[in-house]
């Protein structure tokens, strides 16, 4: 799972491992299967004005089918 936090602050770095651990716990994944990264909008939009935080997540799912 790849997660991107979009915010001017707080910085994600100091919280990255705790976030990976919690997302892994919620999703039933191992922490090494979860990526947490961050970006800013360079002062644009509601996140740039520090009015909120946005997030995007992408998960690859493999489904097994039995005969």
Predicted model as a PDB file, atoms N, CA, C, CB and O in Angstrom, pLDDT in the B-factor column:
MODEL        1                                                                  
ATOM      1  N   UNK A   1       0.845  -1.147   0.000  1.00 93.00           N  
ATOM      2  CA  UNK A   1       0.000   0.000   0.000  1.00 93.00           C  
ATOM      3  C   UNK A   1       0.903   1.225   0.000  1.00 93.00           C  
ATOM      4  CB  UNK A   1      -0.968  -0.011   1.207  1.00 93.00           C  
ATOM      5  O   UNK A   1       1.889   1.291   0.734  1.00 93.00           O  
ATOM      6  N   UNK A   2       0.549   2.184  -0.828  1.00 94.00           N  
ATOM      7  CA  UNK A   2       1.323   3.418  -0.934  1.00 94.00           C  
ATOM      8  C   UNK A   2       0.422   4.582  -0.544  1.00 94.00           C  
ATOM      9  CB  UNK A   2       1.898   3.611  -2.376  1.00 94.00           C  
ATOM     10  O   UNK A   2      -0.595   4.826  -1.193  1.00 94.00           O  
ATOM     11  N   UNK A   3       0.791   5.299   0.510  1.00 95.00           N  
ATOM     12  CA  UNK A   3      -0.009   6.414   1.015  1.00 95.00           C  
ATOM     13  C   UNK A   3       0.782   7.711   0.902  1.00 95.00           C  
ATOM     14  CB  UNK A   3      -0.435   6.167   2.482  1.00 95.00           C  
ATOM     15  O   UNK A   3       1.966   7.761   1.234  1.00 95.00           O  
ATOM     16  N   UNK A   4       0.114   8.756   0.429  1.00 95.00           N  
ATOM     17  CA  UNK A   4       0.717  10.078   0.342  1.00 95.00           C  
ATOM     18  C   UNK A   4      -0.127  11.056   1.146  1.00 95.00           C  
ATOM     19  CB  UNK A   4       0.847  10.541  -1.135  1.00 95.00           C  
ATOM     20  O   UNK A   4      -1.329  11.184   0.914  1.00 95.00           O  
ATOM     21  N   UNK A   5       0.499  11.740   2.085  1.00 95.00           N  
ATOM     22  CA  UNK A   5      -0.157  12.780   2.869  1.00 95.00           C  
ATOM     23  C   UNK A   5       0.186  14.104   2.213  1.00 95.00           C  
ATOM     24  CB  UNK A   5       0.287  12.748   4.382  1.00 95.00           C  
ATOM     25  O   UNK A   5       1.352  14.375   1.927  1.00 95.00           O  
ATOM     26  N   UNK A   6      -0.833  14.936   1.971  1.00 95.00           N  
ATOM     27  CA  UNK A   6      -0.641  16.224   1.314  1.00 95.00           C  
ATOM     28  C   UNK A   6      -0.937  17.306   2.346  1.00 95.00           C  
ATOM     29  CB  UNK A   6      -1.560  16.373   0.041  1.00 95.00           C  
ATOM     30  O   UNK A   6      -2.091  17.532   2.711  1.00 95.00           O  
ATOM     31  N   UNK A   7       0.120  17.972   2.811  1.00 93.00           N  
ATOM     32  CA  UNK A   7      -0.035  18.975   3.862  1.00 93.00           C  
ATOM     33  C   UNK A   7       1.214  19.839   3.934  1.00 93.00           C  
ATOM     34  CB  UNK A   7      -0.311  18.306   5.227  1.00 93.00           C  
ATOM     35  O   UNK A   7       2.315  19.394   3.607  1.00 93.00           O  
ATOM     36  N   UNK A   8       1.029  21.064   4.363  1.00 92.00           N  
ATOM     37  CA  UNK A   8       2.173  21.945   4.590  1.00 92.00           C  
ATOM     38  C   UNK A   8       2.863  21.580   5.905  1.00 92.00           C  
ATOM     39  CB  UNK A   8       1.727  23.429   4.605  1.00 92.00           C  
ATOM     40  O   UNK A   8       4.087  21.645   6.015  1.00 92.00           O  
ATOM     41  N   UNK A   9       2.076  21.203   6.881  1.00 89.00           N  
ATOM     42  CA  UNK A   9       2.583  20.764   8.169  1.00 89.00           C  
ATOM     43  C   UNK A   9       1.527  19.928   8.849  1.00 89.00           C  
ATOM     44  CB  UNK A   9       2.990  21.960   9.052  1.00 89.00           C  
ATOM     45  O   UNK A   9       0.357  20.086   8.500  1.00 89.00           O  
ATOM     46  N   UNK A  10       1.827  19.068   9.772  1.00 88.00           N  
ATOM     47  CA  UNK A  10       3.139  18.808  10.354  1.00 88.00           C  
ATOM     48  C   UNK A  10       4.001  17.975   9.408  1.00 88.00           C  
ATOM     49  CB  UNK A  10       2.992  18.097  11.702  1.00 88.00           C  
ATOM     50  O   UNK A  10       3.497  17.380   8.456  1.00 88.00           O  
ATOM     51  N   UNK A  11       5.266  17.941   9.673  1.00 90.00           N  
ATOM     52  CA  UNK A  11       6.176  17.101   8.907  1.00 90.00           C  
ATOM     53  C   UNK A  11       5.874  15.639   9.227  1.00 90.00           C  
ATOM     54  CB  UNK A  11       7.666  17.449   9.220  1.00 90.00           C  
ATOM     55  O   UNK A  11       5.656  15.283  10.385  1.00 90.00           O  
ATOM     56  N   UNK A  12       5.863  14.809   8.210  1.00 91.00           N  
ATOM     57  CA  UNK A  12       5.522  13.400   8.380  1.00 91.00           C  
ATOM     58  C   UNK A  12       6.702  12.598   8.934  1.00 91.00           C  
ATOM     59  CB  UNK A  12       5.066  12.807   7.049  1.00 91.00           C  
ATOM     60  O   UNK A  12       6.497  11.629   9.665  1.00 91.00           O  
ATOM     61  N   UNK A  13       7.906  12.981   8.602  1.00 92.00           N  
ATOM     62  CA  UNK A  13       9.093  12.210   8.971  1.00 92.00           C  
ATOM     63  C   UNK A  13       9.113  11.680  10.390  1.00 92.00           C  
ATOM     64  CB  UNK A  13      10.279  13.035   8.770  1.00 92.00           C  
ATOM     65  O   UNK A  13       9.327  10.484  10.586  1.00 92.00           O  
ATOM     66  N   UNK A  14       8.898  12.531  11.394  1.00 94.00           N  
ATOM     67  CA  UNK A  14       8.943  12.039  12.771  1.00 94.00           C  
ATOM     68  C   UNK A  14       7.820  11.058  13.127  1.00 94.00           C  
ATOM     69  CB  UNK A  14       8.890  13.201  13.709  1.00 94.00           C  
ATOM     70  O   UNK A  14       7.909  10.354  14.133  1.00 94.00           O  
ATOM     71  N   UNK A  15       6.776  11.011  12.314  1.00 94.00           N  
ATOM     72  CA  UNK A  15       5.611  10.167  12.598  1.00 94.00           C  
ATOM     73  C   UNK A  15       5.469   8.990  11.638  1.00 94.00           C  
ATOM     74  CB  UNK A  15       4.361  11.000  12.550  1.00 94.00           C  
ATOM     75  O   UNK A  15       4.563   8.169  11.785  1.00 94.00           O  
ATOM     76  N   UNK A  16       6.359   8.910  10.660  1.00 95.00           N  
ATOM     77  CA  UNK A  16       6.233   7.922   9.586  1.00 95.00           C  
ATOM     78  C   UNK A  16       6.111   6.481  10.092  1.00 95.00           C  
ATOM     79  CB  UNK A  16       7.421   8.027   8.665  1.00 95.00           C  
ATOM     80  O   UNK A  16       5.217   5.754   9.658  1.00 95.00           O  
ATOM     81  N   UNK A  17       6.976   6.066  10.986  1.00 96.00           N  
ATOM     82  CA  UNK A  17       6.950   4.668  11.437  1.00 96.00           C  
ATOM     83  C   UNK A  17       5.673   4.355  12.197  1.00 96.00           C  
ATOM     84  CB  UNK A  17       8.162   4.367  12.319  1.00 96.00           C  
ATOM     85  O   UNK A  17       5.088   3.290  11.998  1.00 96.00           O  
ATOM     86  N   UNK A  18       5.229   5.253  13.058  1.00 96.00           N  
ATOM     87  CA  UNK A  18       3.977   5.033  13.788  1.00 96.00           C  
ATOM     88  C   UNK A  18       2.799   4.958  12.821  1.00 96.00           C  
ATOM     89  CB  UNK A  18       3.747   6.158  14.823  1.00 96.00           C  
ATOM     90  O   UNK A  18       1.886   4.154  13.014  1.00 96.00           O  
ATOM     91  N   UNK A  19       2.815   5.787  11.785  1.00 94.00           N  
ATOM     92  CA  UNK A  19       1.747   5.771  10.782  1.00 94.00           C  
ATOM     93  C   UNK A  19       1.765   4.449  10.012  1.00 94.00           C  
ATOM     94  CB  UNK A  19       1.895   6.965   9.807  1.00 94.00           C  
ATOM     95  O   UNK A  19       0.714   3.855   9.775  1.00 94.00           O  
ATOM     96  N   UNK A  20       2.953   3.991   9.623  1.00 95.00           N  
ATOM     97  CA  UNK A  20       3.071   2.705   8.909  1.00 95.00           C  
ATOM     98  C   UNK A  20       2.530   1.569   9.769  1.00 95.00           C  
ATOM     99  CB  UNK A  20       4.546   2.422   8.522  1.00 95.00           C  
ATOM    100  O   UNK A  20       1.789   0.710   9.292  1.00 95.00           O  
ATOM    101  N   UNK A  21       2.908   1.579  11.033  1.00 96.00           N  
ATOM    102  CA  UNK A  21       2.465   0.535  11.949  1.00 96.00           C  
ATOM    103  C   UNK A  21       0.947   0.536  12.086  1.00 96.00           C  
ATOM    104  CB  UNK A  21       3.116   0.717  13.319  1.00 96.00           C  
ATOM    105  O   UNK A  21       0.327  -0.527  12.034  1.00 96.00           O  
ATOM    106  N   UNK A  22       0.338   1.705  12.259  1.00 96.00           N  
ATOM    107  CA  UNK A  22      -1.114   1.794  12.440  1.00 96.00           C  
ATOM    108  C   UNK A  22      -1.861   1.416  11.169  1.00 96.00           C  
ATOM    109  CB  UNK A  22      -1.509   3.203  12.872  1.00 96.00           C  
ATOM    110  O   UNK A  22      -2.860   0.700  11.236  1.00 96.00           O  
ATOM    111  N   UNK A  23      -1.396   1.886  10.005  1.00 94.00           N  
ATOM    112  CA  UNK A  23      -2.051   1.530   8.746  1.00 94.00           C  
ATOM    113  C   UNK A  23      -1.938   0.026   8.509  1.00 94.00           C  
ATOM    114  CB  UNK A  23      -1.429   2.313   7.561  1.00 94.00           C  
ATOM    115  O   UNK A  23      -2.896  -0.601   8.056  1.00 94.00           O  
ATOM    116  N   UNK A  24      -0.796  -0.549   8.807  1.00 95.00           N  
ATOM    117  CA  UNK A  24      -0.617  -1.998   8.659  1.00 95.00           C  
ATOM    118  C   UNK A  24      -1.574  -2.748   9.578  1.00 95.00           C  
ATOM    119  CB  UNK A  24       0.842  -2.401   8.964  1.00 95.00           C  
ATOM    120  O   UNK A  24      -2.184  -3.737   9.169  1.00 95.00           O  
ATOM    121  N   UNK A  25      -1.705  -2.288  10.800  1.00 96.00           N  
ATOM    122  CA  UNK A  25      -2.609  -2.928  11.757  1.00 96.00           C  
ATOM    123  C   UNK A  25      -4.062  -2.870  11.253  1.00 96.00           C  
ATOM    124  CB  UNK A  25      -2.493  -2.248  13.145  1.00 96.00           C  
ATOM    125  O   UNK A  25      -4.784  -3.865  11.324  1.00 96.00           O  
ATOM    126  N   UNK A  26      -4.476  -1.728  10.757  1.00 94.00           N  
ATOM    127  CA  UNK A  26      -5.857  -1.544  10.288  1.00 94.00           C  
ATOM    128  C   UNK A  26      -6.139  -2.398   9.055  1.00 94.00           C  
ATOM    129  CB  UNK A  26      -6.122  -0.064   9.971  1.00 94.00           C  
ATOM    130  O   UNK A  26      -7.227  -2.958   8.923  1.00 94.00           O  
ATOM    131  N   UNK A  27      -5.173  -2.496   8.163  1.00 91.00           N  
ATOM    132  CA  UNK A  27      -5.384  -3.195   6.890  1.00 91.00           C  
ATOM    133  C   UNK A  27      -5.012  -4.668   6.913  1.00 91.00           C  
ATOM    134  CB  UNK A  27      -4.603  -2.522   5.822  1.00 91.00           C  
ATOM    135  O   UNK A  27      -5.294  -5.393   5.959  1.00 91.00           O  
ATOM    136  N   UNK A  28      -4.384  -5.118   7.987  1.00 92.00           N  
ATOM    137  CA  UNK A  28      -3.965  -6.508   8.059  1.00 92.00           C  
ATOM    138  C   UNK A  28      -2.690  -6.795   7.280  1.00 92.00           C  
ATOM    139  CB  UNK A  28      -5.059  -7.386   7.559  1.00 92.00           C  
ATOM    140  O   UNK A  28      -2.397  -7.948   6.962  1.00 92.00           O  
ATOM    141  N   UNK A  29      -1.936  -5.752   6.975  1.00 92.00           N  
ATOM    142  CA  UNK A  29      -0.667  -5.897   6.261  1.00 92.00           C  
ATOM    143  C   UNK A  29       0.495  -5.887   7.244  1.00 92.00           C  
ATOM    144  CB  UNK A  29      -0.495  -4.776   5.220  1.00 92.00           C  
ATOM    145  O   UNK A  29       0.324  -5.595   8.427  1.00 92.00           O  
ATOM    146  N   UNK A  30       1.663  -6.207   6.741  1.00 94.00           N  
ATOM    147  CA  UNK A  30       2.890  -6.049   7.510  1.00 94.00           C  
ATOM    148  C   UNK A  30       3.383  -4.616   7.307  1.00 94.00           C  
ATOM    149  CB  UNK A  30       3.981  -7.100   7.078  1.00 94.00           C  
ATOM    150  O   UNK A  30       3.167  -4.047   6.237  1.00 94.00           O  
ATOM    151  N   UNK A  31       4.037  -4.021   8.299  1.00 94.00           N  
ATOM    152  CA  UNK A  31       4.520  -2.646   8.138  1.00 94.00           C  
ATOM    153  C   UNK A  31       5.422  -2.439   6.917  1.00 94.00           C  
ATOM    154  CB  UNK A  31       5.265  -2.234   9.371  1.00 94.00           C  
ATOM    155  O   UNK A  31       5.427  -1.358   6.328  1.00 94.00           O  
ATOM    156  N   UNK A  32       6.189  -3.472   6.534  1.00 94.00           N  
ATOM    157  CA  UNK A  32       7.055  -3.307   5.367  1.00 94.00           C  
ATOM    158  C   UNK A  32       6.277  -3.340   4.046  1.00 94.00           C  
ATOM    159  CB  UNK A  32       8.118  -4.392   5.360  1.00 94.00           C  
ATOM    160  O   UNK A  32       6.854  -3.135   2.978  1.00 94.00           O  
ATOM    161  N   UNK A  33       4.976  -3.598   4.123  1.00 94.00           N  
ATOM    162  CA  UNK A  33       4.122  -3.549   2.937  1.00 94.00           C  
ATOM    163  C   UNK A  33       3.412  -2.211   2.800  1.00 94.00           C  
ATOM    164  CB  UNK A  33       3.101  -4.668   2.984  1.00 94.00           C  
ATOM    165  O   UNK A  33       2.628  -2.012   1.872  1.00 94.00           O  
ATOM    166  N   UNK A  34       3.684  -1.292   3.724  1.00 95.00           N  
ATOM    167  CA  UNK A  34       3.036   0.018   3.736  1.00 95.00           C  
ATOM    168  C   UNK A  34       4.091   1.098   3.537  1.00 95.00           C  
ATOM    169  CB  UNK A  34       2.257   0.246   5.066  1.00 95.00           C  
ATOM    170  O   UNK A  34       5.105   1.134   4.234  1.00 95.00           O  
ATOM    171  N   UNK A  35       3.836   1.974   2.574  1.00 95.00           N  
ATOM    172  CA  UNK A  35       4.712   3.120   2.332  1.00 95.00           C  
ATOM    173  C   UNK A  35       3.957   4.391   2.698  1.00 95.00           C  
ATOM    174  CB  UNK A  35       5.194   3.164   0.844  1.00 95.00           C  
ATOM    175  O   UNK A  35       2.817   4.587   2.278  1.00 95.00           O  
ATOM    176  N   UNK A  36       4.592   5.242   3.472  1.00 96.00           N  
ATOM    177  CA  UNK A  36       4.012   6.535   3.835  1.00 96.00           C  
ATOM    178  C   UNK A  36       4.977   7.610   3.349  1.00 96.00           C  
ATOM    179  CB  UNK A  36       3.755   6.648   5.396  1.00 96.00           C  
ATOM    180  O   UNK A  36       6.162   7.594   3.684  1.00 96.00           O  
ATOM    181  N   UNK A  37       4.457   8.541   2.556  1.00 95.00           N  
ATOM    182  CA  UNK A  37       5.282   9.663   2.108  1.00 95.00           C  
ATOM    183  C   UNK A  37       4.441  10.923   2.175  1.00 95.00           C  
ATOM    184  CB  UNK A  37       5.832   9.432   0.663  1.00 95.00           C  
ATOM    185  O   UNK A  37       3.230  10.861   2.393  1.00 95.00           O  
ATOM    186  N   UNK A  38       5.081  12.059   1.989  1.00 95.00           N  
ATOM    187  CA  UNK A  38       4.371  13.329   2.100  1.00 95.00           C  
ATOM    188  C   UNK A  38       4.813  14.289   1.011  1.00 95.00           C  
ATOM    189  CB  UNK A  38       4.596  13.953   3.476  1.00 95.00           C  
ATOM    190  O   UNK A  38       5.916  14.197   0.472  1.00 95.00           O  
ATOM    191  N   UNK A  39       3.923  15.203   0.713  1.00 94.00           N  
ATOM    192  CA  UNK A  39       4.223  16.276  -0.221  1.00 94.00           C  
ATOM    193  C   UNK A  39       3.431  17.504   0.189  1.00 94.00           C  
ATOM    194  CB  UNK A  39       3.896  15.862  -1.684  1.00 94.00           C  
ATOM    195  O   UNK A  39       2.531  17.420   1.025  1.00 94.00           O  
ATOM    196  N   UNK A  40       3.763  18.634  -0.395  1.00 93.00           N  
ATOM    197  CA  UNK A  40       3.014  19.860  -0.154  1.00 93.00           C  
ATOM    198  C   UNK A  40       2.420  20.334  -1.467  1.00 93.00           C  
ATOM    199  CB  UNK A  40       3.914  20.957   0.476  1.00 93.00           C  
ATOM    200  O   UNK A  40       2.741  19.808  -2.533  1.00 93.00           O  
ATOM    201  N   UNK A  41       1.560  21.321  -1.383  1.00 92.00           N  
ATOM    202  CA  UNK A  41       1.000  21.919  -2.598  1.00 92.00           C  
ATOM    203  C   UNK A  41       1.645  23.276  -2.863  1.00 92.00           C  
ATOM    204  CB  UNK A  41      -0.536  22.068  -2.478  1.00 92.00           C  
ATOM    205  O   UNK A  41       1.122  24.096  -3.617  1.00 92.00           O  
ATOM    206  N   UNK A  42       2.800  23.493  -2.222  1.00 92.00           N  
ATOM    207  CA  UNK A  42       3.566  24.738  -2.419  1.00 92.00           C  
ATOM    208  C   UNK A  42       2.714  25.971  -2.164  1.00 92.00           C  
ATOM    209  CB  UNK A  42       4.134  24.795  -3.837  1.00 92.00           C  
ATOM    210  O   UNK A  42       2.797  26.956  -2.897  1.00 92.00           O  
ATOM    211  N   UNK A  43       1.894  25.911  -1.117  1.00 90.00           N  
ATOM    212  CA  UNK A  43       1.101  27.061  -0.718  1.00 90.00           C  
ATOM    213  C   UNK A  43      -0.211  27.224  -1.462  1.00 90.00           C  
ATOM    214  CB  UNK A  43       1.895  28.275  -0.891  1.00 90.00           C  
ATOM    215  O   UNK A  43      -0.914  28.212  -1.250  1.00 90.00           O  
ATOM    216  N   UNK A  44      -0.557  26.286  -2.326  1.00 92.00           N  
ATOM    217  CA  UNK A  44      -1.789  26.414  -3.111  1.00 92.00           C  
ATOM    218  C   UNK A  44      -2.946  25.659  -2.460  1.00 92.00           C  
ATOM    219  CB  UNK A  44      -1.565  25.898  -4.537  1.00 92.00           C  
ATOM    220  O   UNK A  44      -2.739  24.641  -1.799  1.00 92.00           O  
ATOM    221  N   UNK A  45      -4.155  26.162  -2.650  1.00 93.00           N  
ATOM    222  CA  UNK A  45      -5.358  25.485  -2.194  1.00 93.00           C  
ATOM    223  C   UNK A  45      -5.507  25.456  -0.687  1.00 93.00           C  
ATOM    224  CB  UNK A  45      -5.374  24.099  -2.710  1.00 93.00           C  
ATOM    225  O   UNK A  45      -4.756  26.098   0.047  1.00 93.00           O  
ATOM    226  N   UNK A  46      -6.515  24.680  -0.235  1.00 93.00           N  
ATOM    227  CA  UNK A  46      -6.798  24.640   1.198  1.00 93.00           C  
ATOM    228  C   UNK A  46      -5.657  24.034   1.997  1.00 93.00           C  
ATOM    229  CB  UNK A  46      -8.063  23.860   1.453  1.00 93.00           C  
ATOM    230  O   UNK A  46      -5.431  24.428   3.141  1.00 93.00           O  
ATOM    231  N   UNK A  47      -4.927  23.077   1.413  1.00 92.00           N  
ATOM    232  CA  UNK A  47      -3.796  22.515   2.153  1.00 92.00           C  
ATOM    233  C   UNK A  47      -2.665  23.531   2.242  1.00 92.00           C  
ATOM    234  CB  UNK A  47      -3.298  21.217   1.486  1.00 92.00           C  
ATOM    235  O   UNK A  47      -1.976  23.608   3.260  1.00 92.00           O  
ATOM    236  N   UNK A  48      -2.475  24.298   1.197  1.00 91.00           N  
ATOM    237  CA  UNK A  48      -1.438  25.332   1.196  1.00 91.00           C  
ATOM    238  C   UNK A  48      -1.732  26.450   2.177  1.00 91.00           C  
ATOM    239  CB  UNK A  48      -1.282  25.907  -0.189  1.00 91.00           C  
ATOM    240  O   UNK A  48      -0.818  27.055   2.738  1.00 91.00           O  
ATOM    241  N   UNK A  49      -3.023  26.724   2.382  1.00 93.00           N  
ATOM    242  CA  UNK A  49      -3.426  27.746   3.355  1.00 93.00           C  
ATOM    243  C   UNK A  49      -3.497  27.186   4.766  1.00 93.00           C  
ATOM    244  CB  UNK A  49      -4.775  28.340   2.971  1.00 93.00           C  
ATOM    245  O   UNK A  49      -3.889  27.884   5.701  1.00 93.00           O  
ATOM    246  N   UNK A  50      -3.116  25.919   4.915  1.00 92.00           N  
ATOM    247  CA  UNK A  50      -3.121  25.216   6.207  1.00 92.00           C  
ATOM    248  C   UNK A  50      -4.527  25.102   6.792  1.00 92.00           C  
ATOM    249  CB  UNK A  50      -2.211  25.934   7.200  1.00 92.00           C  
ATOM    250  O   UNK A  50      -4.708  25.176   8.007  1.00 92.00           O  
ATOM    251  N   UNK A  51      -5.521  24.922   5.919  1.00 94.00           N  
ATOM    252  CA  UNK A  51      -6.902  24.765   6.347  1.00 94.00           C  
ATOM    253  C   UNK A  51      -7.302  23.286   6.460  1.00 94.00           C  
ATOM    254  CB  UNK A  51      -7.828  25.485   5.374  1.00 94.00           C  
ATOM    255  O   UNK A  51      -8.406  22.971   6.904  1.00 94.00           O  
ATOM    256  N   UNK A  52      -6.421  22.409   6.067  1.00 94.00           N  
ATOM    257  CA  UNK A  52      -6.727  20.991   6.135  1.00 94.00           C  
ATOM    258  C   UNK A  52      -5.596  20.155   5.572  1.00 94.00           C  
ATOM    259  CB  UNK A  52      -8.011  20.692   5.394  1.00 94.00           C  
ATOM    260  O   UNK A  52      -4.583  20.675   5.107  1.00 94.00           O  
ATOM    261  N   UNK A  53      -5.789  18.868   5.623  1.00 93.00           N  
ATOM    262  CA  UNK A  53      -4.824  17.893   5.136  1.00 93.00           C  
ATOM    263  C   UNK A  53      -5.556  16.961   4.182  1.00 93.00           C  
ATOM    264  CB  UNK A  53      -4.157  17.099   6.315  1.00 93.00           C  
ATOM    265  O   UNK A  53      -6.713  16.614   4.418  1.00 93.00           O  
ATOM    266  N   UNK A  54      -4.900  16.559   3.120  1.00 95.00           N  
ATOM    267  CA  UNK A  54      -5.465  15.599   2.176  1.00 95.00           C  
ATOM    268  C   UNK A  54      -4.582  14.354   2.158  1.00 95.00           C  
ATOM    269  CB  UNK A  54      -5.588  16.218   0.746  1.00 95.00           C  
ATOM    270  O   UNK A  54      -3.427  14.396   2.582  1.00 95.00           O  
ATOM    271  N   UNK A  55      -5.126  13.263   1.673  1.00 94.00           N  
ATOM    272  CA  UNK A  55      -4.360  12.018   1.575  1.00 94.00           C  
ATOM    273  C   UNK A  55      -4.825  11.224   0.373  1.00 94.00           C  
ATOM    274  CB  UNK A  55      -4.501  11.178   2.861  1.00 94.00           C  
ATOM    275  O   UNK A  55      -5.987  11.289  -0.029  1.00 94.00           O  
ATOM    276  N   UNK A  56      -3.898  10.477  -0.188  1.00 94.00           N  
ATOM    277  CA  UNK A  56      -4.193   9.563  -1.288  1.00 94.00           C  
ATOM    278  C   UNK A  56      -3.565   8.221  -0.936  1.00 94.00           C  
ATOM    279  CB  UNK A  56      -3.652  10.112  -2.669  1.00 94.00           C  
ATOM    280  O   UNK A  56      -2.484   8.167  -0.349  1.00 94.00           O  
ATOM    281  N   UNK A  57      -4.241   7.153  -1.292  1.00 92.00           N  
ATOM    282  CA  UNK A  57      -3.690   5.820  -1.049  1.00 92.00           C  
ATOM    283  C   UNK A  57      -3.979   4.936  -2.248  1.00 92.00           C  
ATOM    284  CB  UNK A  57      -4.278   5.197   0.246  1.00 92.00           C  
ATOM    285  O   UNK A  57      -5.054   5.000  -2.845  1.00 92.00           O  
ATOM    286  N   UNK A  58      -3.003   4.112  -2.586  1.00 92.00           N  
ATOM    287  CA  UNK A  58      -3.142   3.149  -3.669  1.00 92.00           C  
ATOM    288  C   UNK A  58      -2.769   1.784  -3.102  1.00 92.00           C  
ATOM    289  CB  UNK A  58      -2.244   3.529  -4.911  1.00 92.00           C  
ATOM    290  O   UNK A  58      -1.745   1.631  -2.436  1.00 92.00           O  
ATOM    291  N   UNK A  59      -3.602   0.814  -3.373  1.00 87.00           N  
ATOM    292  CA  UNK A  59      -3.324  -0.540  -2.897  1.00 87.00           C  
ATOM    293  C   UNK A  59      -3.398  -1.510  -4.073  1.00 87.00           C  
ATOM    294  CB  UNK A  59      -4.324  -0.955  -1.776  1.00 87.00           C  
ATOM    295  O   UNK A  59      -4.329  -1.455  -4.877  1.00 87.00           O  
ATOM    296  N   UNK A  60      -2.423  -2.384  -4.164  1.00 82.00           N  
ATOM    297  CA  UNK A  60      -2.444  -3.461  -5.151  1.00 82.00           C  
ATOM    298  C   UNK A  60      -3.057  -4.677  -4.480  1.00 82.00           C  
ATOM    299  CB  UNK A  60      -1.002  -3.777  -5.704  1.00 82.00           C  
ATOM    300  O   UNK A  60      -2.617  -5.106  -3.413  1.00 82.00           O  
ATOM    301  N   UNK A  61      -4.074  -5.222  -5.117  1.00 81.00           N  
ATOM    302  CA  UNK A  61      -4.791  -6.356  -4.531  1.00 81.00           C  
ATOM    303  C   UNK A  61      -4.718  -7.535  -5.489  1.00 81.00           C  
ATOM    304  CB  UNK A  61      -6.274  -5.988  -4.223  1.00 81.00           C  
ATOM    305  O   UNK A  61      -5.013  -7.407  -6.677  1.00 81.00           O  
ATOM    306  N   UNK A  62      -4.327  -8.664  -4.964  1.00 79.00           N  
ATOM    307  CA  UNK A  62      -4.301  -9.893  -5.752  1.00 79.00           C  
ATOM    308  C   UNK A  62      -5.334 -10.832  -5.126  1.00 79.00           C  
ATOM    309  CB  UNK A  62      -2.848 -10.549  -5.785  1.00 79.00           C  
ATOM    310  O   UNK A  62      -5.262 -11.179  -3.947  1.00 79.00           O  
ATOM    311  N   UNK A  63      -6.269 -11.218  -5.940  1.00 80.00           N  
ATOM    312  CA  UNK A  63      -7.323 -12.104  -5.452  1.00 80.00           C  
ATOM    313  C   UNK A  63      -7.053 -13.521  -5.936  1.00 80.00           C  
ATOM    314  CB  UNK A  63      -8.720 -11.621  -5.923  1.00 80.00           C  
ATOM    315  O   UNK A  63      -6.730 -13.740  -7.104  1.00 80.00           O  
ATOM    316  N   UNK A  64      -7.186 -14.459  -5.046  1.00 77.00           N  
ATOM    317  CA  UNK A  64      -7.017 -15.854  -5.406  1.00 77.00           C  
ATOM    318  C   UNK A  64      -8.367 -16.480  -5.705  1.00 77.00           C  
ATOM    319  CB  UNK A  64      -6.302 -16.622  -4.289  1.00 77.00           C  
ATOM    320  O   UNK A  64      -9.341 -16.267  -4.982  1.00 77.00           O  
ATOM    321  N   UNK A  65      -8.412 -17.241  -6.761  1.00 69.00           N  
ATOM    322  CA  UNK A  65      -9.629 -17.919  -7.136  1.00 69.00           C  
ATOM    323  C   UNK A  65      -9.394 -19.424  -7.061  1.00 69.00           C  
ATOM    324  CB  UNK A  65     -10.089 -17.492  -8.549  1.00 69.00           C  
ATOM    325  O   UNK A  65      -8.389 -19.930  -7.560  1.00 69.00           O  
ATOM    326  N   UNK A  66     -10.312 -20.121  -6.444  1.00 66.00           N  
ATOM    327  CA  UNK A  66     -10.183 -21.580  -6.370  1.00 66.00           C  
ATOM    328  C   UNK A  66     -11.189 -22.228  -7.299  1.00 66.00           C  
ATOM    329  CB  UNK A  66     -10.384 -22.084  -4.922  1.00 66.00           C  
ATOM    330  O   UNK A  66     -12.260 -21.679  -7.561  1.00 66.00           O  
ATOM    331  N   UNK A  67     -10.831 -23.401  -7.792  1.00 61.00           N  
ATOM    332  CA  UNK A  67     -11.715 -24.120  -8.716  1.00 61.00           C  
ATOM    333  C   UNK A  67     -12.504 -25.157  -7.981  1.00 61.00           C  
ATOM    334  CB  UNK A  67     -10.923 -24.769  -9.841  1.00 61.00           C  
ATOM    335  O   UNK A  67     -13.306 -25.867  -8.589  1.00 61.00           O  
TER     336      UNK A  67                                                      
ENDMDL                                                                          
END                                                                             
